[in-house]
Amino acid sequence: MLWQAEGLSKSCGGLPALAEFCFSIREGYIHGLFGPHGAGKTTLCNVSTGLYTPESGRCTCAGRNLTDCK
């Protein structure tokens, strides 16, 4: 997998923005991310790029861990 999220969780202001989120992106395919306001799209992007630290789970890109959960 090119990009993979396994069990990502993150709360914002006490409310869960991501709860056990799992997703895979395979090379050579086109993927999209959409949903209503407040669904956690921006939080997912921020967690997957390392801007936010997830409360649980991990995200990898080409096998490299992008998140550092303690």
mmCIF file of the N, C-alpha and C atoms, coordinates in Angstrom:
data_MODEL
# 
_entry.id   MODEL 
# 
loop_
_atom_site.group_PDB 
_atom_site.id 
_atom_site.type_symbol 
_atom_site.label_atom_id 
_atom_site.label_alt_id 
_atom_site.label_comp_id 
_atom_site.label_asym_id 
_atom_site.label_entity_id 
_atom_site.label_seq_id 
_atom_site.pdbx_PDB_ins_code 
_atom_site.Cartn_x 
_atom_site.Cartn_y 
_atom_site.Cartn_z 
_atom_site.occupancy 
_atom_site.B_iso_or_equiv 
_atom_site.pdbx_formal_charge 
_atom_site.auth_seq_id 
_atom_site.auth_comp_id 
_atom_site.auth_asym_id 
_atom_site.auth_atom_id 
_atom_site.pdbx_PDB_model_num 
ATOM 1   N N  . MET A 1 1  ? 0.841   -1.189 0.000  1.00 0.00 ? 1  MET A N  1 
ATOM 2   C CA . MET A 1 1  ? 0.000   0.000  0.000  1.00 0.00 ? 1  MET A CA 1 
ATOM 3   C C  . MET A 1 1  ? 0.887   1.252  0.000  1.00 0.00 ? 1  MET A C  1 
ATOM 4   N N  . LEU A 1 2  ? 0.461   2.231  -0.736 1.00 0.00 ? 2  LEU A N  1 
ATOM 5   C CA . LEU A 1 2  ? 1.204   3.483  -0.775 1.00 0.00 ? 2  LEU A CA 1 
ATOM 6   C C  . LEU A 1 2  ? 0.978   4.269  0.517  1.00 0.00 ? 2  LEU A C  1 
ATOM 7   N N  . TRP A 1 3  ? -0.280  4.356  0.947  1.00 0.00 ? 3  TRP A N  1 
ATOM 8   C CA . TRP A 1 3  ? -0.631  5.096  2.165  1.00 0.00 ? 3  TRP A CA 1 
ATOM 9   C C  . TRP A 1 3  ? -1.630  4.258  2.931  1.00 0.00 ? 3  TRP A C  1 
ATOM 10  N N  . GLN A 1 4  ? -1.433  4.140  4.239  1.00 0.00 ? 4  GLN A N  1 
ATOM 11  C CA . GLN A 1 4  ? -2.330  3.310  5.029  1.00 0.00 ? 4  GLN A CA 1 
ATOM 12  C C  . GLN A 1 4  ? -2.525  3.908  6.416  1.00 0.00 ? 4  GLN A C  1 
ATOM 13  N N  . ALA A 1 5  ? -3.776  3.947  6.831  1.00 0.00 ? 5  ALA A N  1 
ATOM 14  C CA . ALA A 1 5  ? -4.134  4.377  8.187  1.00 0.00 ? 5  ALA A CA 1 
ATOM 15  C C  . ALA A 1 5  ? -4.741  3.176  8.896  1.00 0.00 ? 5  ALA A C  1 
ATOM 16  N N  . GLU A 1 6  ? -4.311  2.955  10.118 1.00 0.00 ? 6  GLU A N  1 
ATOM 17  C CA . GLU A 1 6  ? -4.807  1.824  10.898 1.00 0.00 ? 6  GLU A CA 1 
ATOM 18  C C  . GLU A 1 6  ? -5.243  2.306  12.275 1.00 0.00 ? 6  GLU A C  1 
ATOM 19  N N  . GLY A 1 7  ? -6.528  2.312  12.533 1.00 0.00 ? 7  GLY A N  1 
ATOM 20  C CA . GLY A 1 7  ? -7.062  2.627  13.853 1.00 0.00 ? 7  GLY A CA 1 
ATOM 21  C C  . GLY A 1 7  ? -6.799  4.027  14.357 1.00 0.00 ? 7  GLY A C  1 
ATOM 22  N N  . LEU A 1 8  ? -6.766  5.014  13.464 1.00 0.00 ? 8  LEU A N  1 
ATOM 23  C CA . LEU A 1 8  ? -6.509  6.396  13.891 1.00 0.00 ? 8  LEU A CA 1 
ATOM 24  C C  . LEU A 1 8  ? -7.680  6.950  14.691 1.00 0.00 ? 8  LEU A C  1 
ATOM 25  N N  . SER A 1 9  ? -7.367  7.520  15.837 1.00 0.00 ? 9  SER A N  1 
ATOM 26  C CA . SER A 1 9  ? -8.367  8.200  16.660 1.00 0.00 ? 9  SER A CA 1 
ATOM 27  C C  . SER A 1 9  ? -7.813  9.541  17.104 1.00 0.00 ? 9  SER A C  1 
ATOM 28  N N  . LYS A 1 10 ? -8.664  10.552 17.094 1.00 0.00 ? 10 LYS A N  1 
ATOM 29  C CA . LYS A 1 10 ? -8.293  11.899 17.532 1.00 0.00 ? 10 LYS A CA 1 
ATOM 30  C C  . LYS A 1 10 ? -9.550  12.629 17.974 1.00 0.00 ? 10 LYS A C  1 
ATOM 31  N N  . SER A 1 11 ? -9.497  13.255 19.130 1.00 0.00 ? 11 SER A N  1 
ATOM 32  C CA . SER A 1 11 ? -10.610 14.067 19.631 1.00 0.00 ? 11 SER A CA 1 
ATOM 33  C C  . SER A 1 11 ? -10.229 15.532 19.571 1.00 0.00 ? 11 SER A C  1 
ATOM 34  N N  . CYS A 1 12 ? -11.210 16.373 19.330 1.00 0.00 ? 12 CYS A N  1 
ATOM 35  C CA . CYS A 1 12 ? -11.021 17.823 19.303 1.00 0.00 ? 12 CYS A CA 1 
ATOM 36  C C  . CYS A 1 12 ? -12.073 18.452 20.209 1.00 0.00 ? 12 CYS A C  1 
ATOM 37  N N  . GLY A 1 13 ? -11.632 19.127 21.239 1.00 0.00 ? 13 GLY A N  1 
ATOM 38  C CA . GLY A 1 13 ? -12.568 19.749 22.166 1.00 0.00 ? 13 GLY A CA 1 
ATOM 39  C C  . GLY A 1 13 ? -13.440 18.738 22.884 1.00 0.00 ? 13 GLY A C  1 
ATOM 40  N N  . GLY A 1 14 ? -12.912 17.540 23.113 1.00 0.00 ? 14 GLY A N  1 
ATOM 41  C CA . GLY A 1 14 ? -13.665 16.501 23.809 1.00 0.00 ? 14 GLY A CA 1 
ATOM 42  C C  . GLY A 1 14 ? -14.584 15.676 22.915 1.00 0.00 ? 14 GLY A C  1 
ATOM 43  N N  . LEU A 1 15 ? -14.714 16.069 21.653 1.00 0.00 ? 15 LEU A N  1 
ATOM 44  C CA . LEU A 1 15 ? -15.559 15.324 20.715 1.00 0.00 ? 15 LEU A CA 1 
ATOM 45  C C  . LEU A 1 15 ? -14.682 14.506 19.765 1.00 0.00 ? 15 LEU A C  1 
ATOM 46  N N  . PRO A 1 16 ? -15.075 13.260 19.493 1.00 0.00 ? 16 PRO A N  1 
ATOM 47  C CA . PRO A 1 16 ? -14.258 12.452 18.584 1.00 0.00 ? 16 PRO A CA 1 
ATOM 48  C C  . PRO A 1 16 ? -14.343 12.967 17.138 1.00 0.00 ? 16 PRO A C  1 
ATOM 49  N N  . ALA A 1 17 ? -13.191 13.304 16.571 1.00 0.00 ? 17 ALA A N  1 
ATOM 50  C CA . ALA A 1 17 ? -13.142 13.727 15.174 1.00 0.00 ? 17 ALA A CA 1 
ATOM 51  C C  . ALA A 1 17 ? -12.823 12.532 14.280 1.00 0.00 ? 17 ALA A C  1 
ATOM 52  N N  . LEU A 1 18 ? -12.005 11.620 14.789 1.00 0.00 ? 18 LEU A N  1 
ATOM 53  C CA . LEU A 1 18 ? -11.698 10.354 14.126 1.00 0.00 ? 18 LEU A CA 1 
ATOM 54  C C  . LEU A 1 18 ? -11.817 9.265  15.176 1.00 0.00 ? 18 LEU A C  1 
ATOM 55  N N  . ALA A 1 19 ? -12.460 8.174  14.841 1.00 0.00 ? 19 ALA A N  1 
ATOM 56  C CA . ALA A 1 19 ? -12.623 7.065  15.784 1.00 0.00 ? 19 ALA A CA 1 
ATOM 57  C C  . ALA A 1 19 ? -12.289 5.754  15.076 1.00 0.00 ? 19 ALA A C  1 
ATOM 58  N N  . GLU A 1 20 ? -11.107 5.212  15.379 1.00 0.00 ? 20 GLU A N  1 
ATOM 59  C CA . GLU A 1 20 ? -10.669 3.934  14.802 1.00 0.00 ? 20 GLU A CA 1 
ATOM 60  C C  . GLU A 1 20 ? -10.732 3.953  13.281 1.00 0.00 ? 20 GLU A C  1 
ATOM 61  N N  . PHE A 1 21 ? -10.254 5.029  12.679 1.00 0.00 ? 21 PHE A N  1 
ATOM 62  C CA . PHE A 1 21 ? -10.293 5.216  11.228 1.00 0.00 ? 21 PHE A CA 1 
ATOM 63  C C  . PHE A 1 21 ? -9.265  4.319  10.541 1.00 0.00 ? 21 PHE A C  1 
ATOM 64  N N  . CYS A 1 22 ? -9.691  3.595  9.530  1.00 0.00 ? 22 CYS A N  1 
ATOM 65  C CA . CYS A 1 22 ? -8.806  2.737  8.739  1.00 0.00 ? 22 CYS A CA 1 
ATOM 66  C C  . CYS A 1 22 ? -9.045  3.014  7.255  1.00 0.00 ? 22 CYS A C  1 
ATOM 67  N N  . PHE A 1 23 ? -7.943  3.085  6.509  1.00 0.00 ? 23 PHE A N  1 
ATOM 68  C CA . PHE A 1 23 ? -8.053  3.364  5.089  1.00 0.00 ? 23 PHE A CA 1 
ATOM 69  C C  . PHE A 1 23 ? -6.754  3.010  4.399  1.00 0.00 ? 23 PHE A C  1 
ATOM 70  N N  . SER A 1 24 ? -6.829  2.599  3.146  1.00 0.00 ? 24 SER A N  1 
ATOM 71  C CA . SER A 1 24 ? -5.634  2.288  2.363  1.00 0.00 ? 24 SER A CA 1 
ATOM 72  C C  . SER A 1 24 ? -5.725  2.951  1.004  1.00 0.00 ? 24 SER A C  1 
ATOM 73  N N  . ILE A 1 25 ? -4.595  3.424  0.517  1.00 0.00 ? 25 ILE A N  1 
ATOM 74  C CA . ILE A 1 25 ? -4.501  3.978  -0.824 1.00 0.00 ? 25 ILE A CA 1 
ATOM 75  C C  . ILE A 1 25 ? -3.474  3.150  -1.581 1.00 0.00 ? 25 ILE A C  1 
ATOM 76  N N  . ARG A 1 26 ? -3.916  2.589  -2.689 1.00 0.00 ? 26 ARG A N  1 
ATOM 77  C CA . ARG A 1 26 ? -3.030  1.788  -3.526 1.00 0.00 ? 26 ARG A CA 1 
ATOM 78  C C  . ARG A 1 26 ? -2.490  2.630  -4.667 1.00 0.00 ? 26 ARG A C  1 
ATOM 79  N N  . GLU A 1 27 ? -1.240  2.417  -4.988 1.00 0.00 ? 27 GLU A N  1 
ATOM 80  C CA . GLU A 1 27 ? -0.600  3.140  -6.078 1.00 0.00 ? 27 GLU A CA 1 
ATOM 81  C C  . GLU A 1 27 ? -1.289  2.823  -7.402 1.00 0.00 ? 27 GLU A C  1 
ATOM 82  N N  . GLY A 1 28 ? -1.466  3.864  -8.226 1.00 0.00 ? 28 GLY A N  1 
ATOM 83  C CA . GLY A 1 28 ? -2.064  3.683  -9.536 1.00 0.00 ? 28 GLY A CA 1 
ATOM 84  C C  . GLY A 1 28 ? -3.569  3.868  -9.572 1.00 0.00 ? 28 GLY A C  1 
ATOM 85  N N  . TYR A 1 29 ? -4.170  4.183  -8.437 1.00 0.00 ? 29 TYR A N  1 
ATOM 86  C CA . TYR A 1 29 ? -5.617  4.397  -8.366 1.00 0.00 ? 29 TYR A CA 1 
ATOM 87  C C  . TYR A 1 29 ? -5.903  5.845  -7.992 1.00 0.00 ? 29 TYR A C  1 
ATOM 88  N N  . ILE A 1 30 ? -7.079  6.326  -8.337 1.00 0.00 ? 30 ILE A N  1 
ATOM 89  C CA . ILE A 1 30 ? -7.522  7.665  -7.959 1.00 0.00 ? 30 ILE A CA 1 
ATOM 90  C C  . ILE A 1 30 ? -8.468  7.513  -6.778 1.00 0.00 ? 30 ILE A C  1 
ATOM 91  N N  . HIS A 1 31 ? -8.220  8.280  -5.721 1.00 0.00 ? 31 HIS A N  1 
ATOM 92  C CA . HIS A 1 31 ? -9.040  8.222  -4.509 1.00 0.00 ? 31 HIS A CA 1 
ATOM 93  C C  . HIS A 1 31 ? -9.575  9.608  -4.184 1.00 0.00 ? 31 HIS A C  1 
ATOM 94  N N  . GLY A 1 32 ? -10.681 9.659  -3.493 1.00 0.00 ? 32 GLY A N  1 
ATOM 95  C CA . GLY A 1 32 ? -11.255 10.924 -3.059 1.00 0.00 ? 32 GLY A CA 1 
ATOM 96  C C  . GLY A 1 32 ? -11.672 10.831 -1.601 1.00 0.00 ? 32 GLY A C  1 
ATOM 97  N N  . LEU A 1 33 ? -11.751 11.969 -0.960 1.00 0.00 ? 33 LEU A N  1 
ATOM 98  C CA . LEU A 1 33 ? -12.176 12.048 0.436  1.00 0.00 ? 33 LEU A CA 1 
ATOM 99  C C  . LEU A 1 33 ? -13.233 13.147 0.516  1.00 0.00 ? 33 LEU A C  1 
ATOM 100 N N  . PHE A 1 34 ? -14.452 12.758 0.852  1.00 0.00 ? 34 PHE A N  1 
ATOM 101 C CA . PHE A 1 34 ? -15.518 13.751 0.937  1.00 0.00 ? 34 PHE A CA 1 
ATOM 102 C C  . PHE A 1 34 ? -16.464 13.373 2.064  1.00 0.00 ? 34 PHE A C  1 
ATOM 103 N N  . GLY A 1 35 ? -17.189 14.355 2.529  1.00 0.00 ? 35 GLY A N  1 
ATOM 104 C CA . GLY A 1 35 ? -18.149 14.146 3.607  1.00 0.00 ? 35 GLY A CA 1 
ATOM 105 C C  . GLY A 1 35 ? -18.684 15.483 4.070  1.00 0.00 ? 35 GLY A C  1 
ATOM 106 N N  . PRO A 1 36 ? -19.664 15.459 4.961  1.00 0.00 ? 36 PRO A N  1 
ATOM 107 C CA . PRO A 1 36 ? -20.274 16.703 5.435  1.00 0.00 ? 36 PRO A CA 1 
ATOM 108 C C  . PRO A 1 36 ? -19.334 17.489 6.355  1.00 0.00 ? 36 PRO A C  1 
ATOM 109 N N  . HIS A 1 37 ? -19.705 18.729 6.573  1.00 0.00 ? 37 HIS A N  1 
ATOM 110 C CA . HIS A 1 37 ? -18.979 19.602 7.502  1.00 0.00 ? 37 HIS A CA 1 
ATOM 111 C C  . HIS A 1 37 ? -18.874 18.904 8.855  1.00 0.00 ? 37 HIS A C  1 
ATOM 112 N N  . GLY A 1 38 ? -17.675 18.874 9.414  1.00 0.00 ? 38 GLY A N  1 
ATOM 113 C CA . GLY A 1 38 ? -17.484 18.280 10.728 1.00 0.00 ? 38 GLY A CA 1 
ATOM 114 C C  . GLY A 1 38 ? -17.264 16.779 10.719 1.00 0.00 ? 38 GLY A C  1 
ATOM 115 N N  . ALA A 1 39 ? -17.081 16.193 9.544  1.00 0.00 ? 39 ALA A N  1 
ATOM 116 C CA . ALA A 1 39 ? -16.920 14.737 9.450  1.00 0.00 ? 39 ALA A CA 1 
ATOM 117 C C  . ALA A 1 39 ? -15.513 14.258 9.807  1.00 0.00 ? 39 ALA A C  1 
ATOM 118 N N  . GLY A 1 40 ? -14.530 15.166 9.861  1.00 0.00 ? 40 GLY A N  1 
ATOM 119 C CA . GLY A 1 40 ? -13.169 14.791 10.232 1.00 0.00 ? 40 GLY A CA 1 
ATOM 120 C C  . GLY A 1 40 ? -12.181 14.765 9.082  1.00 0.00 ? 40 GLY A C  1 
ATOM 121 N N  . LYS A 1 41 ? -12.552 15.320 7.926  1.00 0.00 ? 41 LYS A N  1 
ATOM 122 C CA . LYS A 1 41 ? -11.664 15.310 6.760  1.00 0.00 ? 41 LYS A CA 1 
ATOM 123 C C  . LYS A 1 41 ? -10.370 16.073 7.024  1.00 0.00 ? 41 LYS A C  1 
ATOM 124 N N  . THR A 1 42 ? -10.463 17.268 7.537  1.00 0.00 ? 42 THR A N  1 
ATOM 125 C CA . THR A 1 42 ? -9.276  18.076 7.818  1.00 0.00 ? 42 THR A CA 1 
ATOM 126 C C  . THR A 1 42 ? -8.463  17.454 8.944  1.00 0.00 ? 42 THR A C  1 
ATOM 127 N N  . THR A 1 43 ? -9.134  16.937 9.951  1.00 0.00 ? 43 THR A N  1 
ATOM 128 C CA . THR A 1 43 ? -8.424  16.269 11.052 1.00 0.00 ? 43 THR A CA 1 
ATOM 129 C C  . THR A 1 43 ? -7.638  15.076 10.512 1.00 0.00 ? 43 THR A C  1 
ATOM 130 N N  . LEU A 1 44 ? -8.232  14.304 9.615  1.00 0.00 ? 44 LEU A N  1 
ATOM 131 C CA . LEU A 1 44 ? -7.533  13.184 9.006  1.00 0.00 ? 44 LEU A CA 1 
ATOM 132 C C  . LEU A 1 44 ? -6.282  13.656 8.275  1.00 0.00 ? 44 LEU A C  1 
ATOM 133 N N  . CYS A 1 45 ? -6.400  14.712 7.494  1.00 0.00 ? 45 CYS A N  1 
ATOM 134 C CA . CYS A 1 45 ? -5.245  15.247 6.771  1.00 0.00 ? 45 CYS A CA 1 
ATOM 135 C C  . CYS A 1 45 ? -4.164  15.719 7.736  1.00 0.00 ? 45 CYS A C  1 
ATOM 136 N N  . ASN A 1 46 ? -4.558  16.397 8.806  1.00 0.00 ? 46 ASN A N  1 
ATOM 137 C CA . ASN A 1 46 ? -3.590  16.895 9.777  1.00 0.00 ? 46 ASN A CA 1 
ATOM 138 C C  . ASN A 1 46 ? -2.917  15.776 10.561 1.00 0.00 ? 46 ASN A C  1 
ATOM 139 N N  . VAL A 1 47 ? -3.656  14.731 10.890 1.00 0.00 ? 47 VAL A N  1 
ATOM 140 C CA . VAL A 1 47 ? -3.070  13.587 11.593 1.00 0.00 ? 47 VAL A CA 1 
ATOM 141 C C  . VAL A 1 47 ? -2.152  12.813 10.654 1.00 0.00 ? 47 VAL A C  1 
ATOM 142 N N  . SER A 1 48 ? -2.584  12.616 9.427  1.00 0.00 ? 48 SER A N  1 
ATOM 143 C CA . SER A 1 48 ? -1.799  11.795 8.504  1.00 0.00 ? 48 SER A CA 1 
ATOM 144 C C  . SER A 1 48 ? -0.515  12.484 8.048  1.00 0.00 ? 48 SER A C  1 
ATOM 145 N N  . THR A 1 49 ? -0.431  13.800 8.157  1.00 0.00 ? 49 THR A N  1 
ATOM 146 C CA . THR A 1 49 ? 0.792   14.518 7.789  1.00 0.00 ? 49 THR A CA 1 
ATOM 147 C C  . THR A 1 49 ? 1.665   14.845 8.989  1.00 0.00 ? 49 THR A C  1 
ATOM 148 N N  . GLY A 1 50 ? 1.209   14.490 10.184 1.00 0.00 ? 50 GLY A N  1 
ATOM 149 C CA . GLY A 1 50 ? 2.017   14.720 11.377 1.00 0.00 ? 50 GLY A CA 1 
ATOM 150 C C  . GLY A 1 50 ? 1.773   16.046 12.054 1.00 0.00 ? 50 GLY A C  1 
ATOM 151 N N  . LEU A 1 51 ? 0.867   16.867 11.542 1.00 0.00 ? 51 LEU A N  1 
ATOM 152 C CA . LEU A 1 51 ? 0.574   18.143 12.193 1.00 0.00 ? 51 LEU A CA 1 
ATOM 153 C C  . LEU A 1 51 ? -0.083  17.911 13.551 1.00 0.00 ? 51 LEU A C  1 
ATOM 154 N N  . TYR A 1 52 ? -0.987  16.931 13.625 1.00 0.00 ? 52 TYR A N  1 
ATOM 155 C CA . TYR A 1 52 ? -1.607  16.512 14.882 1.00 0.00 ? 52 TYR A CA 1 
ATOM 156 C C  . TYR A 1 52 ? -1.087  15.119 15.229 1.00 0.00 ? 52 TYR A C  1 
ATOM 157 N N  . THR A 1 53 ? -0.951  14.844 16.506 1.00 0.00 ? 53 THR A N  1 
ATOM 158 C CA . THR A 1 53 ? -0.585  13.508 16.968 1.00 0.00 ? 53 THR A CA 1 
ATOM 159 C C  . THR A 1 53 ? -1.867  12.754 17.300 1.00 0.00 ? 53 THR A C  1 
ATOM 160 N N  . PRO A 1 54 ? -2.060  11.569 16.726 1.00 0.00 ? 54 PRO A N  1 
ATOM 161 C CA . PRO A 1 54 ? -3.270  10.808 17.029 1.00 0.00 ? 54 PRO A CA 1 
ATOM 162 C C  . PRO A 1 54 ? -3.235  10.258 18.451 1.00 0.00 ? 54 PRO A C  1 
ATOM 163 N N  . GLU A 1 55 ? -4.401  10.020 19.013 1.00 0.00 ? 55 GLU A N  1 
ATOM 164 C CA . GLU A 1 55 ? -4.485  9.415  20.339 1.00 0.00 ? 55 GLU A CA 1 
ATOM 165 C C  . GLU A 1 55 ? -4.249  7.914  20.263 1.00 0.00 ? 55 GLU A C  1 
ATOM 166 N N  . SER A 1 56 ? -4.546  7.328  19.108 1.00 0.00 ? 56 SER A N  1 
ATOM 167 C CA . SER A 1 56 ? -4.245  5.916  18.881 1.00 0.00 ? 56 SER A CA 1 
ATOM 168 C C  . SER A 1 56 ? -4.124  5.680  17.390 1.00 0.00 ? 56 SER A C  1 
ATOM 169 N N  . GLY A 1 57 ? -3.534  4.569  17.027 1.00 0.00 ? 57 GLY A N  1 
ATOM 170 C CA . GLY A 1 57 ? -3.387  4.196  15.639 1.00 0.00 ? 57 GLY A CA 1 
ATOM 171 C C  . GLY A 1 57 ? -2.109  4.707  15.026 1.00 0.00 ? 57 GLY A C  1 
ATOM 172 N N  . ARG A 1 58 ? -1.975  4.431  13.738 1.00 0.00 ? 58 ARG A N  1 
ATOM 173 C CA . ARG A 1 58 ? -0.793  4.902  13.023 1.00 0.00 ? 58 ARG A CA 1 
ATOM 174 C C  . ARG A 1 58 ? -1.108  5.086  11.548 1.00 0.00 ? 58 ARG A C  1 
ATOM 175 N N  . CYS A 1 59 ? -0.268  5.870  10.902 1.00 0.00 ? 59 CYS A N  1 
ATOM 176 C CA . CYS A 1 59 ? -0.400  6.143  9.478  1.00 0.00 ? 59 CYS A CA 1 
ATOM 177 C C  . CYS A 1 59 ? 0.968   5.927  8.854  1.00 0.00 ? 59 CYS A C  1 
ATOM 178 N N  . THR A 1 60 ? 1.003   5.214  7.724  1.00 0.00 ? 60 THR A N  1 
ATOM 179 C CA . THR A 1 60 ? 2.260   4.969  7.037  1.00 0.00 ? 60 THR A CA 1 
ATOM 180 C C  . THR A 1 60 ? 2.151   5.393  5.577  1.00 0.00 ? 60 THR A C  1 
ATOM 181 N N  . CYS A 1 61 ? 3.265   5.830  5.035  1.00 0.00 ? 61 CYS A N  1 
ATOM 182 C CA . CYS A 1 61 ? 3.363   6.167  3.618  1.00 0.00 ? 61 CYS A CA 1 
ATOM 183 C C  . CYS A 1 61 ? 4.578   5.427  3.073  1.00 0.00 ? 61 CYS A C  1 
ATOM 184 N N  . ALA A 1 62 ? 4.346   4.547  2.110  1.00 0.00 ? 62 ALA A N  1 
ATOM 185 C CA . ALA A 1 62 ? 5.401   3.723  1.523  1.00 0.00 ? 62 ALA A CA 1 
ATOM 186 C C  . ALA A 1 62 ? 6.187   2.992  2.612  1.00 0.00 ? 62 ALA A C  1 
ATOM 187 N N  . GLY A 1 63 ? 5.469   2.540  3.642  1.00 0.00 ? 63 GLY A N  1 
ATOM 188 C CA . GLY A 1 63 ? 6.085   1.787  4.728  1.00 0.00 ? 63 GLY A CA 1 
ATOM 189 C C  . GLY A 1 63 ? 6.707   2.619  5.822  1.00 0.00 ? 63 GLY A C  1 
ATOM 190 N N  . ARG A 1 64 ? 6.753   3.927  5.663  1.00 0.00 ? 64 ARG A N  1 
ATOM 191 C CA . ARG A 1 64 ? 7.355   4.822  6.668  1.00 0.00 ? 64 ARG A CA 1 
ATOM 192 C C  . ARG A 1 64 ? 6.277   5.333  7.616  1.00 0.00 ? 64 ARG A C  1 
ATOM 193 N N  . ASN A 1 65 ? 6.499   5.177  8.924  1.00 0.00 ? 65 ASN A N  1 
ATOM 194 C CA . ASN A 1 65 ? 5.539   5.620  9.921  1.00 0.00 ? 65 ASN A CA 1 
ATOM 195 C C  . ASN A 1 65 ? 5.492   7.143  9.962  1.00 0.00 ? 65 ASN A C  1 
ATOM 196 N N  . LEU A 1 66 ? 4.309   7.722  9.754  1.00 0.00 ? 66 LEU A N  1 
ATOM 197 C CA . LEU A 1 66 ? 4.143   9.172  9.773  1.00 0.00 ? 66 LEU A CA 1 
ATOM 198 C C  . LEU A 1 66 ? 3.628   9.685  11.110 1.00 0.00 ? 66 LEU A C  1 
ATOM 199 N N  . THR A 1 67 ? 3.169   8.778  11.954 1.00 0.00 ? 67 THR A N  1 
ATOM 200 C CA . THR A 1 67 ? 2.625   9.160  13.246 1.00 0.00 ? 67 THR A CA 1 
ATOM 201 C C  . THR A 1 67 ? 3.451   8.501  14.334 1.00 0.00 ? 67 THR A C  1 
ATOM 202 N N  . ASP A 1 68 ? 3.539   9.166  15.450 1.00 0.00 ? 68 ASP A N  1 
ATOM 203 C CA . ASP A 1 68 ? 4.339   8.643  16.561 1.00 0.00 ? 68 ASP A CA 1 
ATOM 204 C C  . ASP A 1 68 ? 3.465   8.566  17.802 1.00 0.00 ? 68 ASP A C  1 
ATOM 205 N N  . CYS A 1 69 ? 2.645   7.522  17.891 1.00 0.00 ? 69 CYS A N  1 
ATOM 206 C CA . CYS A 1 69 ? 1.778   7.344  19.064 1.00 0.00 ? 69 CYS A CA 1 
ATOM 207 C C  . CYS A 1 69 ? 2.592   6.753  20.199 1.00 0.00 ? 69 CYS A C  1 
ATOM 208 N N  . LYS A 1 70 ? 2.409   7.314  21.356 1.00 0.00 ? 70 LYS A N  1 
ATOM 209 C CA . LYS A 1 70 ? 3.119   6.800  22.533 1.00 0.00 ? 70 LYS A CA 1 
ATOM 210 C C  . LYS A 1 70 ? 2.226   5.945  23.346 1.00 0.00 ? 70 LYS A C  1 
# 
